[in-house]
Amino acid sequence: MRKYAGATAPQRPNDRDLSGLMGGPTSVSAPGARRLGWLLASAQAGETALDALMLARFVEHIGSAGLPLALAVRAGLDALGSLLAERFLGGFGAAQRITGAMFLGAGLCALSLFAGHASWAIYIGFIGCSLVTRQRSIDFGVLTLERLPRGRREHHLPSVYALGRVGALASGAVLLALGAHFLVAALAALGFFAAMASAWGSRGGAGTEAATPPSATAMGGSHGMLAALMFGALALAAGRVALITQSGGILEHAYDEHTLVRVLGGYSVVTALLSLLLQVSYLRRWLAAGHLEWINGAWGLGYLLGQLGLALTSLVSPAAAVPLALGARWVDGELRAALRGPVTNLLYEVMPAADRRRARTWVIGVTVPLGGLAAGVALSRLGSPPILACGSVCRYIHADSRPTVGSLTCWFVNCP
């Protein structure tokens, strides 16, 4: 039985090749990887600033009690937007679609600047920033598999995503310094425009895979992998909604809007640094050692730990509750971006190149939002904070591309 990593072992560099983030053939200095890294850094700089600003305005002017319903609406519109994008924009290249998503992000920043604190503008910004991030995530995964050579992706991707953490780190520093200042939206727009320029420059590049018709075995493995990914994503999406709702409620009671933006900025700096160190120091070595499926499962287990931490907030002082809420938010934010992004991209390798965007649309653009929609409606009806956490492990044999679901666990406890 040969796992994914075992099939690519003869093409791996030695440990000396992995020693530097910015040097050597496996780093972001490789052809195509550096451009992808800067694109992701610019996009995440804009997304981090806009998301923090919209969350702070929402909990300040609308309240955390409205988060479950707003998250449910946002999830439903995310799914609808993903299906419409696949239907009407499927003929465009991944780089062109990313350019469009970044243009939408810049438009949301302009709305934030000119509409101020109007409730309708807050709702549009809160929902729209999620749609921008989701569509960029779908198409960026497709773009990385197009531009990076097979057999080397597990070494390139951690460096590409590590460079993306640099963008989040810079954005967090701006939030920490400026708080809810109008310049935050202006700088977020600058990040989106930089990502637009980088994505536009990537359009029309040659792919690294030959367009060969997939075999019947490969098609069977592709369908099985898609089912496994959708199954795990559905459970994890429900945990995200509960985690965001509970942590948002704690932060709402602890800070006003201006202070909350600065706190989220400091949080972004610290967690981006931790995630960057994790990617640079460990992730490539873990992938090179063939631990892809266990990294995927460990990230799901993080949701359980985050929810257990939130459950302890009723037993500790308000000052201690804030670090627990921020730690839970890290599981859903920076840790997810550090581990989940490069790992799940590799799982789509078993699929034919022409089917990857459609598969990512169904997993990231439809299954995850609909899981969040169901969880958001359930939380709105429960009226009390639950503990909801999920974990999944997806393994497959690279030789014949047959996926198997190793385990999936889900906990749900309604707490007083």
C-alpha positions, 0 to 999 in steps of 0.5 A, spaced: 500 500 500 503 506 497 500 513 500 500 519 497 507 521 499 510 514 498 509 515 491 512 522 490 518 520 495 524 519 489 522 526 487 523 529 494 529 534 496 534 532 501 533 535 508 538 541 506 534 543 500 528 544 506 532 548 510 531 555 507 524 558 506 526 563 501 532 559 498 533 553 494 529 549 489 523 547 493 522 554 496 518 560 493 524 562 489 522 557 484 518 559 478 511 560 479 511 559 486 514 566 488 508 570 484 503 565 487 506 567 494 505 574 493 498 574 490 496 570 497 500 575 501 496 581 498 489 578 498 490 575 505 492 582 507 486 585 505 481 580 507 484 580 514 483 587 515 476 587 512 474 581 516 476 584 522 473 591 521 466 588 519 466 583 525 467 589 530 462 593 526 457 588 527 458 586 534 458 593 536 452 596 532 448 590 531 450 585 537 453 578 537 445 575 538 444 577 531 451 573 529 447 566 528 442 568 523 447 573 520 452 567 519 446 562 516 444 568 511 451 569 509 452 561 508 446 561 504 449 566 499 456 563 499 453 557 496 448 560 491 454 565 489 459 559 488 454 555 484 452 562 480 460 563 479 461 556 477 455 556 472 457 563 469 464 564 470 467 557 469 469 559 462 474 564 465 481 562 468 483 561 475 487 567 475 481 571 472 476 569 477 481 571 482 482 578 479 474 579 479 474 576 487 479 582 489 475 587 485 469 585 489 473 586 495 476 593 493 468 595 492 466 592 499 472 597 502 469 603 498 462 601 501 465 601 508 469 608 507 462 611 504 456 608 508 459 608 515 456 605 520 449 604 516 446 597 518 445 595 511 452 596 509 454 592 515 450 586 513 453 587 506 460 588 508 459 582 513 456 577 508 461 580 502 467 579 505 466 571 506 464 571 499 470 574 497 475 570 501 471 563 499 471 564 491 479 566 492 480 560 496 477 556 491 480 559 485 487 559 488 487 552 490 486 551 482 491 556 480 496 552 485 495 546 482 496 549 475 502 552 476 506 548 480 509 541 478 506 535 480 511 531 485 514 538 488 507 541 490 508 538 497 514 542 498 512 548 494 505 549 497 507 550 505 512 556 502 507 559 498 502 559 504 507 561 509 508 568 504 501 569 505 501 569 512 506 575 511 500 579 508 496 577 514 501 579 519 502 586 516 495 587 516 494 585 523 500 590 525 496 595 521 489 594 525 493 594 532 496 601 530 490 604 527 484 600 530 477 602 527 480 608 523 477 609 516 485 608 513 484 600 515 479 600 509 483 604 505 489 599 506 485 593 505 483 596 498 490 597 497 491 589 498 486 587 494 488 592 488 495 589 489 492 582 489 488 584 482 495 586 479 498 579 481 493 575 479 492 579 472 499 578 471 498 570 472 493 569 467 495 565 461 500 562 464 502 555 462 500 549 466 504 544 468 500 538 467 499 535 460 491 534 458 490 527 458 484 523 458 482 520 465 482 513 466 476 509 469 480 508 475 482 515 476 475 517 475 472 512 480 478 515 485 476 522 483 468 521 485 470 517 491 475 523 494 470 528 492 465 524 497 470 524 502 471 531 502 464 533 502 463 528 508 468 531 512 467 538 510 460 538 512 461 536 519 467 541 520 462 547 517 458 546 523 463 546 528 465 553 525 459 556 526 458 555 533 466 557 535 465 564 531 458 565 535 461 563 542 467 567 541 464 573 538 459 574 544 465 573 549 469 579 545 463 583 544 462 584 552 469 585 553 471 591 548 468 596 544 468 597 536 475 601 536 478 597 542 476 590 539 479 592 532 486 593 535 485 587 539 484 583 533 490 586 530 494 584 535 491 577 535 493 577 528 500 579 529 501 573 534 497 568 530 500 569 524 507 569 527 505 562 530 502 559 523 508 562 519 513 558 524 509 552 524 509 552 516 516 554 515 519 549 521 514 543 521 509 543 515 514 541 509 517 536 513 511 532 515 508 532 508 515 529 506 514 524 511 507 522 508 503 525 514 498 528 510 492 525 512 494 526 519 495 533 519 488 533 515 485 530 521 489 534 527 486 540 524 479 537 525 481 535 532 483 543 534 475 544 533 474 540 539 479 543 543 477 550 541 470 548 543 472 545 550 476 552 551 470 556 550 466 551 555 471 553 560 469 561 560 463 560 564 468 558 570 473 563 569 474 570 570 472 575 564 479 577 563 481 569 562 475 568 557 478 573 552 484 569 551 480 562 550 476 566 545 482 568 541 485 561 542 478 558 539 478 564 533 485 562 532 483 555 530 478 557 525 482 562 522 490 562 522 491 555 524 486 553 518 489 557 513 496 554 515 494 547 515 488 546 511 490 550 505 496 547 503 494 540 505 487 540 502 490 542 495 494 536 495 488 532 496 485 534 489 491 532 485 487 525 484 482 529 480 483 530 473 485 538 472 478 540 468 474 537 474 478 540 480 474 547 480 468 544 480 470 539 485 472 545 490 466 549 488 462 543 491 466 542 497 468 549 499 463 553 496 457 549 497 458 543 502 461 548 507 456 554 507 450 549 507 453 546 513 454 553 516 447 554 514 444 548 518 448 550 524 446 557 524 439 556 524 440 550 529 443 555 534 438 561 533 433 556 535 437 553 541 438 560 544 444 557 548 451 556 547 452 549 545 459 545 544 460 543 537 466 540 534 468 535 529 474 532 526 475 528 520 481 524 517 481 523 509 486 517 507 487 515 500 492 510 496 496 514 491 497 508 486 490 507 484 487 513 487 482 510 492 480 514 498 478 512 504 475 515 510 479 514 516 474 517 521 469 522 523 467 524 530 462 529 532 460 532 539 454 536 540 452 538 547 447 543 549 450 547 555 446 552 560 
